[in-house]
Amino acid sequence: MDGSVFFFVNGKPFRISGPAIFETVANFLRYRLCATGTKIVCEEGDCGACSVLVGRIDGDGLSYRPINACIQFLYQIHGTHVVTVEGLGSSDELHPVQDAMVRCHGAQCGYCTPGFIVAMCAMYESPEIPTARTIRSALTGNLCRCTGYEPIIQAGLSVNRSVVRTMAEMYPAEPMLPGLREQLGRPLLVEHEGRKFFAPTTVDEAVRFRSDHPGTVIVQGGTDVVVQHNKRGFDPPVVMNLSHVPELGESSLEGGVLSVGATVTLAQLDETIRDLVPEFGTILELFGAPQVRYAGTLAGNVANASPIADSLPFLYVMDAKVELAGIEGRREVPIASFYLGYKKLDLRHDEIITRILIPLPDGVANRSDLLKLYKVSKRKHLDISTLTAAIRMSVSGGNVESPVVVYGGVGPTVLRLGRTESFLDGRAFSFDTFRSAGRMAREEISPISDVRGTAAFRGQLAENIMLKFYYECAAEGVSS
């Protein structure tokens, strides 16, 4: 096994060992490579000032996506090519996006500008012509205190698409691919002063390592773990990353069940599921910025076990299952049984999550099922939820059938509201029915007060969401 992390930055190879691999990518770039265009501001993945492009092997080339360098450890970029703002242009020849930002006065203090430029360059990895809407969407993870954003949007619209070179044109993949493939084809173990990092290439290797090292923390997307590291000093002695296990990066739809591998990112999931279940695609868009969605995973959101995890209400109403692999083999656990209490999982010390299995019955596919997902937060994007909800049912002959009601943020785990479901089942699809159901839902939960809302506020939300569901479905033509 190799004891060092290998990657490229702006076309140059780097091999790093020792304590440096446990640093964040942002710190490495700024303080070891002096690539100071990568700014460090929030260290939470909120502001985008540290955005870089990461190229990963995709077929015969590299596929580039923006990520927040402040919430990625260096070992997470093993086997990749990182492009910083310094690698996009020079003082002699600006990148067309950089030139547009100058011409349109898209910078004032300039601190956020490199991140905006990197995120905007990521758009040009796609052949689509950017519009004001797509530019705004691509830049939701980049915050600016000075410009009011309009000059930045104008800069994006003024770029001449025909003169923009893709990363593949700027940095041909052929010279880098042999070295990257060689590294990714074998497991990696790095040890330094009692700390260990392991990157397996098979599930069996991962399971054996976790069995031999109880308490191993899996750092996959890093969008939560690295925040805990930056803000609270969370520094586990043994960590493992599963990015180089091929089977965990696959998704498939067979027999009406969508199988989502443990390392499939939220952005990849969005591409797969948006046409199948548009309602969940909308939630994924609100989940976080592009930089977060290109790093975070559905399995990570499940494993984090937060009662306000945005994906969980959907997984509950779909009767999803979690596939686990351990020394004794694999098993499937219903999502509702996976949570034993606040942050407590039905996960043995040697087990890892391998897949999330999501049934997509005909009713969902052909839209005969009513499915609505809700996320309530102080901001539309980039914010932790105050309350989440999923409501699914059918209506036949004007009456509710097979209702499933799930709320998050109202207890130590996501809750399925059994009494509310029993009340709704068989009743007329009407305002009075859902008004009463809302009151019952409020009585069925026991939320707490915290910085995101009081218990009373969450109770009112729980009641209001039932009426919101009724009004939305009625507006779409559902009637009693």
C-alpha positions in Angstrom: 0.0 0.0 0.0 1.2 3.5 -0.8 1.6 5.9 2.1 1.0 9.2 0.3 -1.8 11.1 -1.4 -1.3 11.9 -5.1 -3.1 14.6 -7.2 -2.5 17.4 -9.6 -3.0 21.1 -9.1 -3.2 23.3 -12.2 -1.5 20.6 -14.2 1.4 19.9 -11.8 1.7 16.7 -9.8 1.9 16.6 -6.0 2.6 13.6 -3.7 1.9 14.4 -0.1 2.4 12.3 3.1 2.4 12.9 6.8 0.2 15.4 8.7 -0.5 17.5 5.7 -3.0 15.1 4.3 -5.3 15.8 7.2 -5.4 19.5 6.4 -8.3 21.1 4.4 -7.7 21.6 0.7 -8.1 25.4 1.2 -5.4 25.5 3.8 -3.0 23.4 1.7 -3.6 25.6 -1.4 -3.1 28.9 0.5 -0.4 28.1 3.0 1.7 25.4 1.3 1.3 26.3 -2.4 0.7 30.1 -1.9 -2.4 29.9 -4.2 -4.0 32.7 -2.3 -6.8 33.2 -4.8 -8.6 30.4 -2.8 -10.0 32.5 0.0 -11.0 31.2 3.4 -14.0 33.0 5.0 -16.8 30.9 6.5 -15.1 27.5 6.6 -18.6 26.0 6.5 -19.3 25.7 2.8 -21.7 28.7 2.8 -19.9 31.5 1.0 -18.1 29.9 -1.9 -15.0 32.1 -1.7 -12.8 29.0 -1.6 -14.4 27.4 -4.7 -12.1 25.2 -6.8 -12.7 22.9 -9.7 -12.0 19.2 -9.1 -11.5 16.9 -12.1 -12.2 13.2 -11.5 -11.7 10.3 -13.9 -14.7 9.8 -16.1 -14.3 7.3 -18.9 -11.3 8.5 -21.1 -11.1 11.9 -19.6 -11.7 14.0 -16.5 -15.0 15.5 -15.4 -14.7 18.8 -13.5 -17.1 20.0 -10.8 -16.9 22.9 -8.3 -16.4 22.2 -4.7 -15.8 24.2 -1.5 -12.1 23.7 -0.6 -12.7 24.7 3.0 -14.8 21.6 3.7 -12.6 19.0 1.9 -9.7 17.3 3.5 -6.6 16.8 1.3 -7.0 13.0 1.3 -10.4 13.5 -0.4 -8.7 14.8 -3.5 -6.5 11.8 -3.9 -6.5 10.8 -7.6 -7.9 14.1 -8.9 -6.9 17.3 -10.7 -7.6 20.5 -8.9 -7.9 23.8 -10.8 -7.7 27.0 -8.8 -8.5 30.5 -10.0 -4.7 30.9 -10.7 -5.0 28.1 -13.2 -7.7 29.7 -15.2 -5.8 32.7 -16.7 -2.8 35.0 -16.2 -2.1 38.7 -16.1 -1.1 38.4 -19.8 -4.2 36.5 -20.9 -7.3 36.6 -18.7 -9.8 33.8 -18.9 -13.0 35.1 -20.7 -14.9 35.0 -17.4 -12.2 37.0 -15.7 -12.2 39.5 -18.5 -16.1 39.8 -18.3 -15.9 40.4 -14.6 -13.5 43.3 -15.2 -15.5 44.8 -18.0 -18.8 44.6 -16.1 -17.4 45.8 -12.8 -18.3 42.5 -11.1 -16.0 43.1 -8.2 -15.7 45.7 -5.5 -13.8 44.5 -2.4 -12.9 41.5 -4.6 -12.6 39.0 -1.8 -15.4 36.8 -3.1 -14.5 37.3 -6.8 -12.2 34.3 -7.3 -14.9 31.9 -6.0 -17.4 33.5 -8.4 -15.1 33.1 -11.3 -14.4 29.5 -10.6 -18.1 28.7 -10.1 -18.9 30.5 -13.3 -16.2 28.7 -15.2 -17.8 25.4 -14.1 -20.9 26.3 -16.2 -18.8 26.2 -19.3 -18.0 22.5 -18.8 -21.5 22.1 -20.3 -22.3 23.0 -23.9 -25.5 24.8 -22.9 -25.6 28.6 -23.3 -26.0 30.2 -19.9 -29.1 32.3 -19.2 -29.7 34.7 -16.3 -31.6 31.9 -14.5 -28.9 29.3 -15.0 -26.2 31.7 -13.9 -28.1 32.6 -10.7 -28.6 28.9 -10.0 -24.9 28.1 -10.6 -23.9 30.9 -8.2 -26.3 30.2 -5.3 -23.3 29.0 -3.3 -21.3 32.2 -3.8 -22.1 35.2 -1.6 -21.1 38.8 -2.2 -21.5 41.7 0.3 -20.7 44.5 -2.2 -22.1 44.3 -5.7 -25.8 43.4 -5.3 -25.0 40.6 -7.8 -26.3 42.3 -10.9 -22.9 43.2 -12.3 -21.8 39.6 -11.8 -24.9 38.3 -13.6 -24.2 40.7 -16.4 -20.6 39.5 -16.6 -21.9 36.0 -17.0 -24.3 37.0 -19.8 -21.6 39.0 -21.6 -19.1 36.1 -21.9 -18.6 35.0 -25.5 -19.2 31.3 -25.2 -17.3 30.5 -28.4 -14.0 31.6 -27.0 -14.2 29.8 -23.7 -12.0 26.8 -23.5 -13.1 23.8 -21.4 -10.8 22.4 -18.7 -10.1 19.5 -21.1 -8.8 22.0 -23.7 -6.8 23.9 -21.1 -5.4 20.8 -19.3 -5.4 17.8 -21.6 -6.2 14.7 -19.6 -3.8 12.3 -21.4 -0.6 13.2 -19.5 -2.4 12.9 -16.1 -4.6 9.8 -16.6 -1.9 7.1 -16.3 -0.7 8.4 -12.9 -4.2 8.9 -11.6 -5.4 5.5 -12.7 -2.4 3.8 -11.1 -3.1 5.5 -7.8 -6.8 4.7 -7.8 -6.3 1.1 -8.7 -4.9 0.2 -5.3 -5.8 0.8 -1.7 -4.1 3.6 0.2 -3.1 3.6 3.8 -1.4 6.6 5.4 -0.3 6.5 9.0 1.3 9.4 11.0 1.8 9.6 14.8 -1.2 7.5 15.7 -3.5 8.8 13.0 -4.7 6.7 10.1 -6.4 7.3 6.8 -7.5 4.4 4.6 -9.0 4.5 1.0 -10.1 1.0 0.0 -10.9 -0.2 -3.5 -13.4 -2.9 -2.5 -16.2 -3.2 0.0 -14.5 -6.2 1.6 -11.4 -4.1 2.2 -13.5 -1.4 3.8 -15.4 -3.8 6.0 -12.2 -5.5 7.2 -10.6 -2.2 8.0 -13.6 -1.0 10.0 -13.8 -4.2 11.9 -10.2 -4.0 12.8 -10.5 -0.3 13.7 -13.8 0.2 15.8 -14.8 3.9 15.7 -13.5 4.5 12.2 -15.2 7.7 10.9 -16.1 7.6 7.2 -15.5 10.9 5.6 -17.1 10.9 2.2 -18.6 14.2 1.1 -17.2 16.0 4.1 -19.9 18.6 4.1 -20.7 18.0 7.7 -17.6 16.3 9.2 -15.2 19.0 8.0 -17.4 21.7 9.4 -17.2 20.0 12.7 -13.5 19.8 12.3 -13.2 23.5 11.4 -15.5 24.8 14.1 -15.3 22.3 16.9 -12.0 20.7 16.6 -13.4 17.3 15.7 -10.4 15.2 14.7 -11.0 11.5 14.7 -7.8 9.4 14.8 -8.9 6.9 12.2 -10.8 7.9 9.0 -11.8 6.2 5.8 -12.9 7.4 2.4 -14.9 5.2 0.0 -14.5 7.2 -3.2 -12.4 4.6 -4.9 -14.7 1.6 -4.4 -16.3 1.4 -7.9 -19.6 -0.4 -7.0 -20.4 2.3 -4.4 -20.5 5.0 -7.1 -23.2 3.4 -9.2 -27.0 4.0 -9.4 -29.5 1.8 -11.2 -33.3 1.4 -11.6 -34.4 -2.2 -11.6 -37.8 -3.7 -10.8 -39.2 -0.3 -9.8 -36.4 0.2 -7.2 -33.8 2.9 -7.5 -30.5 1.8 -6.0 -28.2 4.7 -5.0 -24.6 3.8 -4.2 -23.1 5.2 -1.0 -20.7 7.5 -2.9 -23.2 8.8 -5.4 -23.2 12.6 -4.9 -26.4 14.6 -4.5 -25.8 16.2 -7.9 -25.5 12.8 -9.6 -28.7 11.7 -7.8 -30.5 14.8 -9.0 -29.6 13.9 -12.6 -31.1 10.4 -12.1 -34.2 11.1 -10.1 -35.4 14.5 -11.3 -37.5 13.0 -14.2 -38.6 10.1 -12.1 -39.7 12.1 -9.0 -39.6 15.9 -9.8 -40.8 16.7 -6.3 -37.6 15.3 -4.8 -35.5 17.0 -7.5 -36.9 20.3 -6.2 -35.8 19.5 -2.7 -32.3 18.5 -3.8 -32.0 21.9 -5.5 -32.7 23.5 -2.1 -30.5 21.1 -0.3 -27.4 23.2 -0.8 -25.3 25.0 -3.3 -23.8 23.3 -6.3 -20.4 23.1 -4.5 -22.2 21.1 -1.7 -24.3 18.9 -4.0 -21.2 17.9 -6.0 -19.5 16.7 -2.8 -22.3 15.5 -0.4 -24.0 12.1 -0.7 -27.4 10.7 0.0 -25.8 8.0 2.2 -24.0 10.7 4.1 -27.2 12.5 4.8 -28.8 9.3 6.0 -25.8 8.4 8.2 -25.6 11.8 9.7 -28.9 10.9 11.5 -30.1 14.5 11.9 -33.9 14.8 12.5 -33.9 17.7 10.1 -32.0 16.0 7.3 -33.7 17.1 4.1 -33.8 13.7 2.4 -35.2 11.6 5.2 -39.0 12.5 4.9 -38.9 11.5 1.3 -37.1 8.2 2.0 -39.6 7.5 4.8 -42.7 7.9 2.7 -41.2 5.8 -0.1 -40.4 3.0 2.4 -36.7 3.1 1.5 -34.2 0.6 2.8 -30.5 1.0 3.8 -28.2 -1.8 2.6 -25.4 -2.5 5.0 -22.2 -4.6 4.5 -20.3 -6.2 7.4 -18.0 -9.1 8.1 -21.0 -11.4 8.2 -22.4 -10.2 4.9 -25.0 -7.8 3.7 -28.4 -6.9 5.2 -31.2 -4.5 4.4 -32.8 -2.3 7.1 -36.0 -0.3 6.6 -35.2 3.4 6.9 -37.6 3.8 9.8 -35.9 1.1 11.7 -32.4 2.4 11.0 -32.8 5.2 13.6 -32.8 4.0 17.2 -32.8 7.4 18.8 -31.2 10.8 18.4 -28.0 10.2 16.3 -28.2 6.5 17.1 -28.1 4.0 14.2 -28.7 0.3 13.7 -25.2 0.0 12.4 -22.7 -2.5 13.7 -19.1 -1.5 14.4 -17.9 -3.3 11.3 -20.6 -2.2 8.9 -20.7 0.4 6.2 -23.7 1.8 4.2 -23.4 0.4 0.6 -26.7 1.5 -1.0 -29.9 3.3 -0.4 -32.8 1.4 -2.0 -35.8 3.6 -3.0 -39.0 1.9 -4.3 -40.6 3.9 -7.0 -44.0 2.3 -7.6 -46.1 3.0 -10.6 -48.2 5.5 -8.7 -45.2 7.7 -8.3 -43.9 7.2 -11.8 -47.2 8.0 -13.5 -48.1 10.8 -11.0 -51.3 9.1 -9.7 -49.9 9.2 -6.2 -50.0 12.7 -4.6 -46.5 13.4 -3.2 -45.5 16.7 -1.7 -42.2 17.5 0.0 -41.6 20.6 2.2 -38.5 22.3 3.6 -39.1 25.3 5.9 -36.0 27.4 6.6 -35.1 31.1 7.1 -33.4 31.2 3.7 -34.5 29.4 0.6 -31.1 28.1 -0.2 -28.1 27.3 1.9 -29.9 27.0 5.2 -30.6 24.3 7.8 -34.2 23.3 7.9 -36.5 24.4 10.7 -39.1 21.7 9.8 -39.3 19.2 6.9 -42.3 17.2 5.8 -43.4 14.6 3.3 -47.0 13.7 2.5 -48.0 11.0 0.1 -51.5 9.5 -0.6 -53.9 8.6 -3.4 -57.4 9.9 -3.9 -60.2 7.6 -5.2 -63.8 8.5 -5.5 -63.1 11.8 -3.7 -61.7 10.0 -0.7 -58.1 9.8 0.7 -56.4 6.4 0.4 -53.2 5.0 1.9 -52.0 8.3 3.4 -48.4 8.6 4.7 -47.4 11.6 6.7 -43.8 12.2 7.9 -42.4 15.2 9.7 -38.8 16.1 10.5 -37.5 18.6 13.0 -40.3 17.8 15.5 -38.6 15.2 17.6 -35.3 13.3 18.2 -35.8 11.4 14.9 -38.0 11.9 11.8 -41.5 10.9 12.8 -44.3 9.1 11.0 -47.6 10.5 12.2 -49.7 7.3 12.6 -52.7 8.9 14.2 -52.9 11.6 11.6 -52.7 9.0 8.9 -55.5 6.9 10.4 -57.7 10.0 10.7 -57.1 10.8 7.0 -57.6 7.3 5.6 -61.0 7.0 3.9 -62.1 10.6 4.6 -63.2 13.1 1.9 -60.4 15.1 0.2 -61.7 18.4 1.6 -60.6 21.6 3.4 -62.3 20.4 6.6 -60.6 17.1 6.5 -57.1 18.6 6.2 -57.8 21.4 8.7 -58.7 18.7 11.2 -55.7 16.6 10.2 -53.4 19.6 10.7 -54.6 20.1 14.3 -54.1 16.4 14.9 -50.6 16.6 13.5 -49.8 19.4 15.8 -50.9 17.3 18.8 -48.9 14.3 17.6 -45.5 16.0 17.7 -43.3 17.2 20.5 -40.8 19.8 19.0 -38.2 21.7 21.0 -37.3 25.4 20.8 -33.9 26.3 19.4 -32.2 29.0 17.3 -34.2 28.0 14.2 -37.7 28.3 15.8 -39.7 27.8 18.9 -41.8 24.8 19.7 -44.9 26.8 19.2 -43.7 28.0 15.8 -43.0 24.4 14.7 -46.4 23.3 16.0 -48.0 25.9 13.8 -46.0 24.9 10.8 -47.0 21.3 11.3 -50.6 22.4 11.2 -50.2 24.7 8.3 -48.4 22.2 6.1 -51.4 20.0 6.0 -53.5 22.8 4.6 -50.8 23.8 2.2 -50.8 20.3 0.9 -54.6 20.5 0.4 -54.5 23.8 -1.4 -51.6 22.8 -3.7 -53.3 19.5 -4.7 -56.7 21.2 -5.2 -55.1 23.8 -7.4 -53.7 20.9 -9.5 -57.3 19.6 -10.0 -57.7 17.1 -7.2 -61.2 17.3 -5.7 -63.5 15.4 -3.4 
